[in-house]
Amino acid sequence: MSTLAPAPPRTRKQIPGLRLSLPFYVFKPWLKFGEPIRLFEYLRRTYGNIAQYRFLGTPIVFVNEPRMIQQILIQDAHRYVKERTVRRMKILLGEGLITSDEPIHMRQRRIAAPAFHRQRIAAYGDQIVAIAAAQREHLRDGEVIDIAAATMQLSLEIVARTLFATEVTDDIRRINDEVNTIMELYNFIVAFPRIELFLNWPIPGLVRFRRAKARLDAVVNRLIHQRREEVAQGLPDRGDLLSMLLRSVDDEADADGRHTGMSDEQLRDEVLTIFLAGYETVANGLAWTWYLLSQNPEVEARLHEEVDRVLGTGDTARLPTLADYASLRYTEQVFAEAMRLYPPAWAMGRMAIEDTTLGEYDVPRGAHVFFSQYILSRDPEYFPDPLRFDPERFTPEAKAARPRFAYFPFGGGSRQCIGEAFAWMEGVFSIATMAQQWRMVYTGTEPPVPQAKITLRPRDPLRMRLVRR
């Protein structure tokens, strides 16, 4: 009786990368605290589409290949959880949609889904346009403004109206101020070893964080309490996202057969998550859009041609409505191309919870896997002449010719941003409304420097001179 020969040993390639732990390279020009994009650019340039290094004993894998990213986010999503830098955001955002793992994430997403239904989002279109139109009326020909600050104010007013059904009140300003304080501390919070053990220590950065978070929680919790009182009194739905979240329940019954909604703590986590995701990201995307338009007059002229054709000129000009959205295709392409060059969500990561494989490589349990929208969307393999601002990259034909995860400004898989449709509508309507009346001319002598924090912000004020059309 013959016996089967033993199977040959499985052989896989070793992931190339840095031989020593990352701190040993502290004096290298490509490694600087607070500037992770430098490191990612070096790894891509030196080792190709996959590279590894270690930091404080943790294996870290950097991936720059769309099919591998798709494997992580979709096919093998159950083998990964959020990695450390995102999990650190739980200190601020709790178990919100950005930070939570399964099964909490899926339950929260089911409850929140009705608030982001297409029909519900569409109802906010007129509010976005009205707020953008009001902002443009306060501008003066020849005035120089910081467009990053202006788009932050625009986005703040939009999120105040759509999330809380209110104007920018003292409460909203306080939320904004405290979120900005915490944003400034983000790199410190991420880099601090075992920060969860030291949150109550009298360390200056942590004292600032605790105070900002306490003030933030107090405002948000009071708004939630007031809105719950309205619901208890039978007052009508205000039509905002918070009202919808308060009234939504899980489609799936719990162990007792009940369909329950969110607790006050869960609501607080989602309100802050929606505030941060719906305010900071779109505002930065718009700021970079206006800068890029100022540097590319042919694209700017074509944008104005579309806006004028769709919305009219002179005495026949009108504000955009939801019915115009499908006709503002080039405007959407402009916004998409701006987010390619300067993606507000500039990197993502996961942590392997079991030994697994990635393409032809082994990935050990506990490894952190990073991929960067900023690096990948500037890769000439998928975007030839990558630094050129070309909205034609986002025609339906051009998009279909690229791998799915060559461009993913709002993430992907089961954790894709639930507010993506809202973000696109806010971007397109804001650009079209402002472009009806204004051009912008960059007054700086050097290109702006992007700063990679939670989102990709301009490091310095982005000063633009306004020119009335």
LINVENMO-V862564 format. One record per residue. N is the residue number from 1. RES is the residue in one small letter. PHI is phi in radians with two decimals (999 if undefined). NEAR is the number of other ideal C-beta (glycine too) atoms within 8 Angstrom. Layout:
{{N | RES | PHI | NEAR} {N | RES | PHI | NEAR}}
This chain:
{{1 | m | 999 | 2} {2 | s | -1.38 | 3} {3 | t | -1.99 | 4} {4 | l | -1.25 | 4} {5 | a | -1.19 | 4} {6 | p | -1.08 | 4} {7 | a | -1.12 | 4} {8 | p | -1.11 | 4} {9 | p | -1.08 | 4} {10 | r | -1.28 | 4} {11 | t | -2.04 | 3} {12 | r | -2.34 | 8} {13 | k | -1.26 | 5} {14 | q | -1.42 | 5} {15 | i | -1.16 | 10} {16 | p | -1.24 | 8} {17 | g | 2.76 | 10} {18 | l | -1.29 | 10} {19 | r | -1.36 | 3} {20 | l | -1.79 | 6} {21 | s | -1.14 | 10} {22 | l | -0.95 | 11} {23 | p | -1.03 | 7} {24 | f | -1.19 | 6} {25 | y | -1.84 | 10} {26 | v | -1.05 | 6} {27 | f | -1.67 | 4} {28 | k | -1.33 | 6} {29 | p | -1.16 | 5} {30 | w | -1.58 | 9} {31 | l | -2.19 | 11} {32 | k | -2.51 | 7} {33 | f | -1.00 | 5} {34 | g | 1.49 | 6} {35 | e | -2.25 | 8} {36 | p | -1.13 | 8} {37 | i | -1.07 | 12} {38 | r | -1.00 | 11} {39 | l | -1.12 | 10} {40 | f | -1.08 | 14} {41 | e | -1.10 | 10} {42 | y | -1.13 | 10} {43 | l | -1.08 | 12} {44 | r | -1.13 | 14} {45 | r | -1.18 | 5} {46 | t | -1.58 | 6} {47 | y | -2.03 | 8} {48 | g | 1.67 | 7} {49 | n | -1.42 | 7} {50 | i | -2.58 | 16} {51 | a | -2.61 | 14} {52 | q | -2.35 | 12} {53 | y | -2.68 | 11} {54 | r | -2.20 | 11} {55 | f | -2.42 | 9} {56 | l | 0.91 | 7} {57 | g | 1.51 | 5} {58 | t | -1.59 | 10} {59 | p | -1.28 | 9} {60 | i | -2.22 | 13} {61 | v | -2.07 | 14} {62 | f | -1.82 | 16} {63 | v | -2.07 | 13} {64 | n | -2.38 | 12} {65 | e | -2.34 | 9} {66 | p | -0.96 | 12} {67 | r | -1.21 | 9} {68 | m | -1.17 | 13} {69 | i | -1.12 | 14} {70 | q | -1.10 | 13} {71 | q | -1.06 | 11} {72 | i | -1.18 | 14} {73 | l | -1.46 | 12} {74 | i | -2.12 | 9} {75 | q | -1.05 | 5} {76 | d | -1.91 | 9} {77 | a | -0.99 | 11} {78 | h | -1.24 | 4} {79 | r | -1.59 | 8} {80 | y | -2.31 | 11} {81 | v | -2.25 | 7} {82 | k | -1.04 | 9} {83 | e | -1.51 | 12} {84 | r | -1.06 | 9} {85 | t | -1.12 | 8} {86 | v | -1.31 | 10} {87 | r | -1.09 | 9} {88 | r | -1.10 | 10} {89 | m | -1.16 | 11} {90 | k | -1.06 | 9} {91 | i | -1.02 | 11} {92 | l | -1.69 | 8} {93 | l | -1.68 | 13} {94 | g | 1.01 | 11} {95 | e | -1.74 | 10} {96 | g | -1.32 | 12} {97 | l | -1.09 | 12} {98 | i | -1.29 | 10} {99 | t | -1.80 | 13} {100 | s | -1.30 | 10} {101 | d | -1.85 | 6} {102 | e | -1.26 | 5} {103 | p | -1.56 | 5} {104 | i | -1.06 | 9} {105 | h | -1.02 | 12} {106 | m | -1.15 | 9} {107 | r | -1.13 | 10} {108 | q | -1.08 | 15} {109 | r | -1.17 | 11} {110 | r | -1.08 | 10} {111 | i | -1.22 | 12} {112 | a | -1.37 | 13} {113 | a | -0.92 | 10} {114 | p | -1.04 | 8} {115 | a | -1.19 | 10} {116 | f | -2.01 | 12} {117 | h | -1.09 | 8} {118 | r | -0.93 | 6} {119 | q | -1.16 | 6} {120 | r | -1.15 | 11} {121 | i | -1.12 | 11} {122 | a | -1.01 | 9} {123 | a | -1.15 | 8} {124 | y | -1.53 | 12} {125 | g | -1.01 | 12} {126 | d | -1.11 | 9} {127 | q | -1.18 | 10} {128 | i | -1.03 | 14} {129 | v | -1.11 | 13} {130 | a | -1.07 | 9} {131 | i | -1.19 | 12} {132 | a | -1.13 | 13} {133 | a | -1.15 | 10} {134 | a | -1.14 | 8} {135 | q | -1.14 | 13} {136 | r | -1.16 | 12} {137 | e | -1.25 | 6} {138 | h | -1.59 | 5} {139 | l | -1.51 | 11} {140 | r | -2.19 | 5} {141 | d | -1.04 | 7} {142 | g | 1.53 | 7} {143 | e | -1.18 | 8} {144 | v | -1.84 | 8} {145 | i | -2.21 | 10} {146 | d | -1.50 | 9} {147 | i | -1.16 | 13} {148 | a | -1.13 | 13} {149 | a | -1.18 | 9} {150 | a | -1.17 | 11} {151 | t | -1.24 | 15} {152 | m | -1.09 | 12} {153 | q | -1.14 | 9} {154 | l | -1.03 | 14} {155 | s | -1.18 | 15} {156 | l | -1.10 | 13} {157 | e | -1.14 | 12} {158 | i | -1.16 | 15} {159 | v | -1.22 | 13} {160 | a | -1.10 | 13} {161 | r | -1.24 | 14} {162 | t | -1.49 | 13} {163 | l | -1.54 | 13} {164 | f | -2.02 | 10} {165 | a | 0.95 | 10} {166 | t | -2.56 | 9} {167 | e | -1.37 | 7} {168 | v | -1.38 | 8} {169 | t | -1.50 | 8} {170 | d | -1.04 | 5} {171 | d | -1.07 | 10} {172 | i | -1.16 | 13} {173 | r | -1.09 | 9} {174 | r | -1.18 | 11} {175 | i | -1.01 | 12} {176 | n | -1.07 | 10} {177 | d | -1.10 | 8} {178 | e | -1.24 | 13} {179 | v | -1.10 | 13} {180 | n | -1.12 | 8} {181 | t | -1.05 | 11} {182 | i | -1.20 | 14} {183 | m | -1.04 | 10} {184 | e | -1.10 | 6} {185 | l | -1.62 | 12} {186 | y | -1.02 | 10} {187 | n | -1.10 | 9} {188 | f | -1.09 | 8} {189 | i | -1.12 | 13} {190 | v | -1.17 | 9} {191 | a | -1.43 | 7} {192 | f | -1.24 | 10} {193 | p | -1.10 | 5} {194 | r | 0.85 | 6} {195 | i | -1.04 | 11} {196 | e | -1.03 | 6} {197 | l | -1.40 | 5} {198 | f | -2.08 | 10} {199 | l | -1.01 | 10} {200 | n | -1.71 | 5} {201 | w | -1.40 | 6} {202 | p | -1.42 | 5} {203 | i | -1.54 | 7} {204 | p | -0.87 | 6} {205 | g | -1.10 | 10} {206 | l | -1.30 | 14} {207 | v | -1.12 | 9} {208 | r | -1.06 | 10} {209 | f | -1.10 | 14} {210 | r | -1.05 | 10} {211 | r | -1.15 | 8} {212 | a | -1.11 | 12} {213 | k | -1.16 | 12} {214 | a | -1.09 | 8} {215 | r | -1.17 | 10} {216 | l | -1.11 | 14} {217 | d | -1.06 | 9} {218 | a | -1.08 | 8} {219 | v | -1.18 | 12} {220 | v | -1.14 | 12} {221 | n | -1.10 | 10} {222 | r | -1.18 | 9} {223 | l | -1.10 | 12} {224 | i | -1.13 | 14} {225 | h | -1.06 | 9} {226 | q | -1.07 | 8} {227 | r | -1.25 | 12} {228 | r | -1.11 | 10} {229 | e | -1.08 | 8} {230 | e | -1.10 | 9} {231 | v | -1.11 | 11} {232 | a | -1.09 | 6} {233 | q | -1.47 | 6} {234 | g | 1.34 | 4} {235 | l | -1.24 | 5} {236 | p | -1.17 | 3} {237 | d | -1.05 | 6} {238 | r | -1.27 | 9} {239 | g | 1.49 | 6} {240 | d | -1.75 | 11} {241 | l | -1.17 | 10} {242 | l | -1.10 | 15} {243 | s | -1.05 | 13} {244 | m | -1.16 | 12} {245 | l | -1.12 | 14} {246 | l | -1.11 | 13} {247 | r | -1.62 | 9} {248 | s | -1.39 | 12} {249 | v | -2.26 | 8} {250 | d | -1.23 | 11} {251 | d | -1.11 | 5} {252 | e | -1.64 | 7} {253 | a | -1.27 | 7} {254 | d | -1.45 | 9} {255 | a | -1.08 | 3} {256 | d | -1.65 | 5} {257 | g | 1.39 | 5} {258 | r | -1.70 | 6} {259 | h | -1.79 | 8} {260 | t | -1.81 | 6} {261 | g | -1.79 | 8} {262 | m | -1.55 | 11} {263 | s | -1.28 | 5} {264 | d | -1.04 | 10} {265 | e | -1.14 | 7} {266 | q | -1.15 | 11} {267 | l | -1.08 | 13} {268 | r | -1.03 | 13} {269 | d | -1.08 | 13} {270 | e | -1.26 | 14} {271 | v | -1.07 | 14} {272 | l | -1.16 | 15} {273 | t | -1.11 | 13} {274 | i | -1.14 | 12} {275 | f | -1.05 | 12} {276 | l | -1.17 | 12} {277 | a | -1.20 | 11} {278 | g | -1.53 | 16} {279 | y | -1.93 | 14} {280 | e | -1.15 | 14} {281 | t | -1.18 | 12} {282 | v | -1.16 | 16} {283 | a | -1.02 | 14} {284 | n | -1.19 | 16} {285 | g | -1.03 | 16} {286 | l | -1.19 | 15} {287 | a | -1.05 | 15} {288 | w | -1.13 | 14} {289 | t | -1.06 | 13} {290 | w | -1.15 | 13} {291 | y | -1.09 | 14} {292 | l | -1.15 | 14} {293 | l | -1.09 | 12} {294 | s | -1.16 | 12} {295 | q | -1.66 | 7} {296 | n | -2.38 | 9} {297 | p | -1.05 | 5} {298 | e | -1.20 | 6} {299 | v | -1.15 | 13} {300 | e | -1.02 | 11} {301 | a | -1.12 | 8} {302 | r | -1.20 | 9} {303 | l | -1.05 | 14} {304 | h | -1.11 | 11} {305 | e | -1.09 | 8} {306 | e | -1.15 | 13} {307 | v | -1.03 | 13} {308 | d | -1.16 | 11} {309 | r | -1.16 | 6} {310 | v | -1.37 | 11} {311 | l | -1.87 | 12} {312 | g | 1.47 | 8} {313 | t | -2.32 | 5} {314 | g | 1.03 | 5} {315 | d | -1.21 | 3} {316 | t | -1.64 | 6} {317 | a | -1.16 | 9} {318 | r | -2.48 | 6} {319 | l | -1.37 | 9} {320 | p | -1.18 | 12} {321 | t | -2.18 | 8} {322 | l | -1.00 | 7} {323 | a | -1.14 | 5} {324 | d | -1.51 | 11} {325 | y | -0.98 | 11} {326 | a | -1.17 | 6} {327 | s | -1.52 | 7} {328 | l | -1.63 | 14} {329 | r | -1.17 | 8} {330 | y | -1.18 | 10} {331 | t | -1.04 | 14} {332 | e | -1.12 | 12} {333 | q | -1.11 | 13} {334 | v | -1.07 | 14} {335 | f | -1.10 | 15} {336 | a | -1.10 | 13} {337 | e | -1.21 | 14} {338 | a | -1.12 | 13} {339 | m | -1.32 | 12} {340 | r | -1.23 | 12} {341 | l | -1.29 | 12} {342 | y | -2.33 | 12} {343 | p | -1.19 | 12} {344 | p | -0.98 | 13} {345 | a | -1.57 | 13} {346 | w | -1.58 | 12} {347 | a | -2.78 | 12} {348 | m | -2.41 | 9} {349 | g | -2.75 | 12} {350 | r | -2.45 | 12} {351 | m | -2.13 | 13} {352 | a | -1.25 | 14} {353 | i | -1.76 | 7} {354 | e | -2.72 | 6} {355 | d | -1.07 | 7} {356 | t | -2.59 | 10} {357 | t | -2.22 | 8} {358 | l | -2.41 | 13} {359 | g | 1.06 | 9} {360 | e | -1.77 | 5} {361 | y | -2.08 | 11} {362 | d | -1.52 | 9} {363 | v | -2.15 | 11} {364 | p | -1.37 | 8} {365 | r | -0.94 | 8} {366 | g | 1.58 | 8} {367 | a | -1.22 | 12} {368 | h | -1.68 | 13} {369 | v | -2.01 | 17} {370 | f | -1.99 | 13} {371 | f | -2.54 | 15} {372 | s | -2.11 | 13} {373 | q | -1.04 | 14} {374 | y | -1.08 | 15} {375 | i | -1.26 | 13} {376 | l | -1.16 | 15} {377 | s | -1.36 | 14} {378 | r | -1.93 | 11} {379 | d | -1.44 | 12} {380 | p | -1.12 | 8} {381 | e | -1.12 | 3} {382 | y | -1.89 | 11} {383 | f | -2.37 | 11} {384 | p | -0.94 | 4} {385 | d | 0.87 | 7} {386 | p | -1.12 | 9} {387 | l | -1.48 | 5} {388 | r | -1.36 | 5} {389 | f | -1.50 | 10} {390 | d | -2.41 | 8} {391 | p | -1.10 | 11} {392 | e | -1.15 | 7} {393 | r | -1.13 | 11} {394 | f | -2.05 | 10} {395 | t | -1.21 | 8} {396 | p | -0.96 | 5} {397 | e | -1.18 | 6} {398 | a | -1.15 | 10} {399 | k | -1.14 | 9} {400 | a | -1.16 | 6} {401 | a | -1.43 | 5} {402 | r | -1.78 | 10} {403 | p | -1.05 | 8} {404 | r | -0.96 | 8} {405 | f | -1.81 | 12} {406 | a | -1.34 | 12} {407 | y | -2.54 | 12} {408 | f | -2.61 | 10} {409 | p | -1.12 | 11} {410 | f | -2.03 | 9} {411 | g | 1.36 | 10} {412 | g | -2.94 | 12} {413 | g | 1.32 | 8} {414 | s | -1.17 | 7} {415 | r | -1.85 | 9} {416 | q | -1.02 | 9} {417 | c | -0.93 | 9} {418 | i | -1.21 | 9} {419 | g | -1.73 | 10} {420 | e | -1.03 | 9} {421 | a | -1.06 | 9} {422 | f | -1.09 | 12} {423 | a | -1.08 | 14} {424 | w | -1.10 | 10} {425 | m | -1.14 | 14} {426 | e | -1.08 | 13} {427 | g | -1.12 | 14} {428 | v | -1.12 | 13} {429 | f | -1.18 | 14} {430 | s | -1.16 | 14} {431 | i | -1.12 | 14} {432 | a | -1.09 | 15} {433 | t | -1.12 | 13} {434 | m | -1.23 | 11} {435 | a | -1.21 | 13} {436 | q | -1.03 | 13} {437 | q | -2.06 | 8} {438 | w | -2.32 | 12} {439 | r | -1.94 | 11} {440 | m | -2.31 | 12} {441 | v | -2.07 | 8} {442 | y | -1.20 | 10} {443 | t | -1.69 | 7} {444 | g | -1.28 | 8} {445 | t | -1.73 | 2} {446 | e | -2.18 | 4} {447 | p | -1.05 | 4} {448 | p | -1.14 | 10} {449 | v | -1.77 | 7} {450 | p | -1.30 | 12} {451 | q | -2.10 | 8} {452 | a | -1.58 | 11} {453 | k | -1.98 | 9} {454 | i | -1.07 | 7} {455 | t | -2.15 | 10} {456 | l | -1.61 | 14} {457 | r | -1.76 | 9} {458 | p | -1.16 | 14} {459 | r | -1.15 | 7} {460 | d | -2.08 | 6} {461 | p | -0.94 | 7} {462 | l | -1.81 | 14} {463 | r | -1.49 | 11} {464 | m | -2.25 | 15} {465 | r | -1.62 | 10} {466 | l | -1.48 | 14} {467 | v | -2.23 | 10} {468 | r | -1.23 | 7} {469 | r | -1.34 | 8}}
